[in-house]
Amino acid sequence: MSQLNQQNEYNRLFEKYNKMSNEELSDIIKPENGYKELAIKVASDILKSDRSEYYQKIEYEQQLINQKQQINKDEMIINMSRDIHSIKNMLLFFVILTILGIISALYLGHEIQSYFGSLPF
């Protein structure tokens, strides 16, 4: 393999392996796993290097996940609040409807009683 091709392959593997965890890189380094010499060198170089960028990326992704969970909790609370408000309004409607029904029944009963009371039998 020419020097340029080897450098290109090194760079490609570096970009690929740089996103992997330390455990995955440690597996690549083990000769019994069958990786080529260049892959082992790249994984070893990455493990020896400063991985602060990788850890910052993981921390940022974790913050995004936590933020999404917080948003989901907030949405759930807002939706529950809306549901409770809707249930309250439905109960109020049915209580008013029941009261109107009772008043109508009493009024109708009174009217029927007065109608039958005014009949000449």
Sequence and secondary structure as in RCSB ss.txt:
>XXXX:A:sequence
MSQLNQQNEYNRLFEKYNKMSNEELSDIIKPENGYKELAIKVASDILKSDRSEYYQKIEYEQQLINQKQQINKDE
MIINMSRDIHSIKNMLLFFVILTILGIISALYLGHEIQSYFGSLPF
>XXXX:A:secstr
  HHHHHHHHHHHHHHHTTS HHHHHHHH GGG   HHHHHHHHHHHHS  HHHHHHHHHHHHHHHHHHHHHHHH
HHHHHHHHHHHHHHHHHHHHHHHHHHHHHHHHHHHHHHHHHHTS  
